[in-house]
Amino acid sequence: MSNVTIRQMEEKDLPALKLLILEAFGEGWNLARFDHSKAHFQALLELYQSMFLNASTFGKVAVLGGEIVGAVLIAAKGETEKFRQWQADIVPNTLALLAAPEAERNDILEHLSVSFQTISQLLEDRVDRYDGSLEFIAVSKQAQGLGIGKALWNQALSYLHAAHVQSIYLITDSACNTGFYDNNGFSQVSAKDAVYSYSSGQKRSTVFVYEYQLEQ
């Protein structure tokens, strides 16, 4: 950790953030089947990035050897959203997604539809219990095992305490490393299976809700 710097997230960090999103969720979100050089794939990554940035009120990155190797985003009720102005224009991204080959476009729509429906059902009776959420936390594979995830989470915890947040939730799935949450005081409170009907066949995943109670 001596060579790792934790600093505020800046707009120039967005390309690196997209790479972290791709690495963290690529398998679970069926992203490997897309040609990453195509405009509709880049538009899809922009969409996912916007989902994390939209409500976030806090963001930091971890830098190692001049490269961003980790990031954390938090949304706290009552705090100012800080990153909405960084989001790309939705119109060209929407047009790019609509112009995707039919099979890929249908796979994108299938994933988004099933994911949003599953998350909505999981949070239907729970979301009002929380005054914050962990929108995103990830560390690149080459930098794992150095305590960077823990350092980012500690920074987030300090922010949450200062903002007088009492409890937060996060959404994750079975393709992700849920052990990090299990080992850092989170509790799994709900789970639901999601079935995606892609052009290549069905894929199943389990979507989880975790919560964290802060001591004030």
N, C-alpha and C positions, 0 to 999 in steps of 0.2 A: 504493500500500500504506500510505501514511501515515495514512489514515483508517480502516484495517481493523484490527479487534481480534480476536486469536485467544484464545479462552478455553475452559475446561473445559465439556464438554457438561452440561446440566442437564435435569431432567425437564420443565421448562417449554418446552424446545426441541423436544419431540416433534412438535407440529403442523407446525413448520417443516421438520423432518426428513422427514416424510411428503411434503411438497410437493417437496422435493429428490429424493426417490425417484421420485415421479411424473414429474417433469421429466426425470430422467436415464434412466429405464427405460420410460416410458410407451409409446413407439413400439415398442420391441423386445418388450415384454411384452403388446402388443395391448390396452392399457388405454383407448385412445381410444373404443372401441366402447361402453363402459359409461357409464351415467348417473351422474356423479360425486356426485350428491346422494343416491343410494340407499344404504340401510344395508349392502347386501351389497358395494358397492364400497368403502365405508369399512372394512368388515371385511377385505376383501382387502388394502387398504393396511396395516392393522394387522398382518396376517399377514406381509407382506413386511418391514415394519419390525422385527417380532419376530425374523425370520430374521437380520437384521443385528445386532440388539442381543444376542441370546441368548448368544453366546460371547465378546462383546467385553470387553476388559479396559482399553481406553483409548478416549476419545472427546473430540474438540474441535470447536468450531464457529468459523466466521469471521463477524464482525458488521460490517456496513457501513451507516452511516446508521440505526442502530437495528434493522436487519433482518438476519436470518441468511441469508447468501448462500453458505455452504459448510459442509461437515462431513467428518470423517474418523473411522472406527472401525477399531480394530485388535484382533485376538485373539492373545495370546501364551501359549504353554503354560507352566504353572506359576504364572501370575499370576491374581489374583482377578477373576472376572466381576463387572462393576460395574453392569450395567444390567438384569439380569433382573427385578428388582423393579419396574421401570417398565412392564413389558409388561401389556397389557390382559388382562382375564379371557377365557380362550379359549372359554368356553361361549357367551356371547351372540354372539361373532363367528362361531362354528361354526354356530349357529342361523340367523344372518343369511345366511351363505353357502348353507345348505341351502334357505333360503326364496327364493333368487334365481330369476328366470325360468329355465325349463329350458335354453334355448339358452345363456344366459350362464353358468349353473352348469356346463354341460358344457364350455364354453370354458375356464373357470377350472380345472376338473379336468384337462382336456387339457394346458393349459400347465404346471401344477404337475407332473403325471405325467411328461411328456416332459422337462421341465427337470431334475427330480431324477434321472431315469434317466440322462440324458446326463452330468450332472455326476458322478454316482456312477461311471460308466464311465471318465470322464477321470481321476478321482482314485484309482481302484482300486489302482494300483501306485505311486502317487506321494505320497499324503497323509502317510505316515509319514516322508517325507524332510524335512518342514518342522516347525519349532517355532513357527510363527506364520502369520497370514493377514491380508491387507488385506481387511476385510469390506466396507467402503464408503468411497468418496471421491467427492465431487461438488461442483461450483460452479455456481450458478444462471447461466443464460445471460446475464443482464444484467450480471453481475459477472465474466464471463470475460475474459481478457486483462490482468488486473490483477496476476497473479502469486499469486493466492490459493491455487490448487491446489498450487503449489510450496511456499508457506508452510505449508500444512496437512501436506503430505508431509514437510517438514523437521521439523516437530514430532513426527510419527509416528516418523521415523527416530531422533530423539533418545531417544524412549521405548524403541524396540526395542534400541538400543545399551545403554541402562541396564538393560534386562531380559535382556541377554546372548543375544538371539535371533540365530541365525546365518543363517536363511533363511526366507522367507515365500512364500506363493503368493496368487494372487487368481483369481477367476472373472469373466469378462466375455464379451460377445458382439459380433457384428458390427454391432449397432445402436448401440453405444457408441463414444465417442471413445478408441480404443485408442492413438492417437498420444501421449497423455499418458504412458502406460507406456513406450512405445518411446523417448521422449525423456528418461526419468528413470531409466534403468539397469535396467529390467525386461527379461526375456527371455521370448519366447513359447516354451513347451516342448511344448504339445499343443493339438490342435484337433479338434472333431468337429461334423459337421452335425446339426442337429436339425430335424425336420419336424413341424409342428403342424397337426392337422386340425381347424380351427375351423368353426363353422357357416357362416361366410362363404367358406370355402375353405381351401386349404393355405397355410401360410406357412413359409418356410425361414429358418433362422438358423444361424450358425456360432458355437459356444461355444468359448472359448479358456481355457487355463490359462497364466498368466504366473507367473514366479518372480523373486525378488530375493535376491541373496546379499549379506549384510552383511559388511563388513570390521571385525573386532574389534581 
